Amino acid sequence: MLTNNDIMKKLRVAHKMRDEDILKVLELVDFKMTKPELNAIFQKEDHKNYQECGDQLLRNFLNGLIIHLRGPMPKKEEGTTPKKKFVPPNRKK
């Protein structure tokens, strides 16, 4: 079973991120973390400084990663036209 720590490690490798990159991604969602706290997440389970990665950290990292990769969501403007209701192609209105 994958733990949150395993997921963080795999995302770190997949995106070729350093500690500074991860901290910047977390800052995008106003989640403050120190470098030693982050290093504890990437330690082996039997290491004395190992720290379990909580759901909140993983969630904030994923949200920050989305902003990092896609950019921030555009602001919704007031007075815009409402979205049209989706009608499947095989049905008539």
C-alpha positions in Angstrom: 0.0 0.0 0.0 1.3 3.5 -0.9 1.6 6.0 1.9 1.4 9.7 1.5 5.2 9.7 1.9 5.6 7.3 -1.0 3.3 9.5 -3.2 5.4 12.6 -2.3 8.6 10.8 -3.2 7.2 9.6 -6.5 5.9 13.1 -7.4 9.3 14.6 -6.5 11.1 12.2 -8.8 8.6 12.4 -11.6 8.7 16.2 -11.7 12.5 16.4 -11.0 11.9 18.7 -8.0 14.4 19.8 -5.4 13.5 20.8 -1.9 13.4 24.5 -2.9 11.0 23.7 -5.7 8.6 21.8 -3.4 8.7 24.6 -0.9 7.9 27.2 -3.7 4.9 25.0 -4.8 3.7 24.9 -1.2 4.0 28.7 -1.0 1.6 29.0 -4.0 -1.2 27.8 -1.7 0.1 29.7 1.4 1.3 26.5 3.1 4.5 27.3 5.1 7.0 24.5 5.7 10.7 24.5 6.7 13.4 22.6 4.9 14.1 20.3 7.9 10.3 19.5 8.1 10.3 18.6 4.4 13.4 16.5 4.7 11.8 14.5 7.5 9.0 13.5 5.0 11.6 12.0 2.6 13.5 10.0 5.3 13.2 6.2 5.5 10.6 5.0 8.1 13.3 3.6 10.4 15.2 6.9 10.5 15.1 8.9 13.7 13.9 12.1 12.0 11.2 10.3 9.9 7.9 12.2 9.9 4.7 10.9 8.4 3.2 13.0 5.6 -0.3 14.0 6.5 -3.3 14.3 4.2 -3.2 18.1 4.6 0.4 18.4 3.4 -0.3 16.1 0.4 -3.5 17.9 -0.5 -1.8 21.3 -0.4 1.2 20.1 -2.4 -1.1 18.7 -5.1 -3.1 21.9 -5.2 0.1 23.9 -5.5 1.4 21.6 -8.2 -1.7 22.2 -10.2 -1.1 26.0 -10.0 2.6 25.5 -10.7 1.9 23.5 -13.9 -1.3 25.1 -15.2 -1.1 28.6 -13.7 -3.7 30.1 -11.4 -7.4 29.8 -12.2 -8.8 32.8 -14.0 -11.0 35.1 -11.9 -14.7 34.7 -12.4 -16.2 38.0 -13.7 -19.6 39.2 -12.5 -22.3 39.6 -15.1 -21.0 36.9 -17.4 -23.5 34.8 -19.4 -24.5 31.6 -17.7 -23.2 28.4 -19.0 -25.5 26.4 -21.3 -27.0 23.2 -20.0 -25.4 20.1 -21.5 -27.8 18.1 -23.7 -26.5 14.7 -24.9 -26.4 14.5 -28.7 -28.9 11.7 -29.0 -31.6 13.6 -27.1 -33.8 16.4 -28.3 -34.5 19.5 -26.2 
